[in-house]
Amino acid sequence: MAVYLFATLDTKGDEADFVRGELARAGVETVLVDTGCLGEPRVRADVSREQLFEAAGTSLSAVRAAGDRGNAVTLAALGAERLARRAFEEKSLSGVLGIGGGAGTTIGTAAMRALPIGVPKLMVSTLASGQVAHYVGSRDVLMLNAVVDISGLNRISRVVLSRAAQAMAGMVRAAPLAESASDRPLIAASMFGVTTPCVEAARAQLEAAGYEVLVFHATGSGGRTLESLVESGLIAGVLDITTTELADELVGGYLSAGPERLTAAARAGVPQVVSVGALDMVNFHGVETVPAKFAGRTFYRHNANVTLMRTTPAECRELGREIGRKLANASSTASIVFPRRGVSAIDRAGQPFDDPAAREALLDGLREMHGATELVELDLHINDLDFATAAARRLLELLARSPAPRNTPRSPR
């Protein structure tokens, strides 16, 4: 097995060759992948740029002829992703290391995000000291600040690149974490502050039944990570109480988890219990960040940095329809539980977002689209203990008739 080192060898060839030498000095085999396009490579690659673009479904000559640098980077990232995934599946990849600026970081981290959690991933980047969420995604990517531009070897870049190689060598040569006989099957749960009592109560019951519960805060990145872990094959079941990120995706709030939210478990056949937690709200930052088009809507100032907007009956109906559509074909592995008395701490009698008409519209949308998937309507509030108990028990029932998950993570789609 080898570390796959991704770099544009026309502009970062000397630096990549230095890193390759440092890895060799540490006794680590390297596969150097050339991700460049325009100039000529300064050192020999183990995987040429021609092979990289072939992996992306095109050719180097076609990319050069198009003359579009942005598209070339996009295609190189696709090729890197496919090469890394293929090498992992063939058990020839022990880790991924990348070096570069904007383009190199885009390409290198695409390869890293294609791999499961636990595979060593290290990106030496000129962008590492800034906002890197879109490069890291939901994976365990280590970002190392290059400090100086990766443009020639000097007393700073040599130190940084050498440390990067040493760090990667340490990760790939270390013994893997042994599985423990006490490890329990994993449940992924979604939570927001306004659904905490429900999730905490359900979590206690699932843990008492012999499961380990991973709780994800439904802030966009939390939902994406939940979906990613389900897809990796490590999750036995999902308690998706808090689907609020769907509201942000539909209406335009700040905490969307993207259009793929609430799809991984159904696609993989993983048992899941889904509810409508916090679908009464769309999230913005300070009140000044709320778009002018929402003037006149109902708002709740959670704090100086969080402003919540109540979803309308029309939006709620569409959210119910979306959940129903996404779960309609998972009838044997999914159950939807609906709390008729409120979907969050501020959606109940006497609270700012109490809106029976909006709740009924949400339920109507579910009824319209859920198909053969079970829809359980409970005359309870989402944070009532009896609701949490019902959700936990239903998930345990689904788990009881489901095969155990794989212990080994798989590469994502």
PyMOL commands that set and color helices and strands:
alter all, ss='L'
color gray80, all
select helices_A, chain A and resi 13-25+49-55+60-66+69-89+102-113+133-136+155-173+193-208+221-232+245-251+264-268+287-289+292-294+313-327+356-369+385-400
alter helices_A, ss='H'
color red, helices_A
select strands_A, chain A and resi 2-7+30-34+93-100+121-125+142-145+186-191+212-217+235-240+272-274+281-284+299-303+306-310+334-339+374-378
alter strands_A, ss='S'
color yellow, strands_A
deselect
rebuild
show_as cartoon
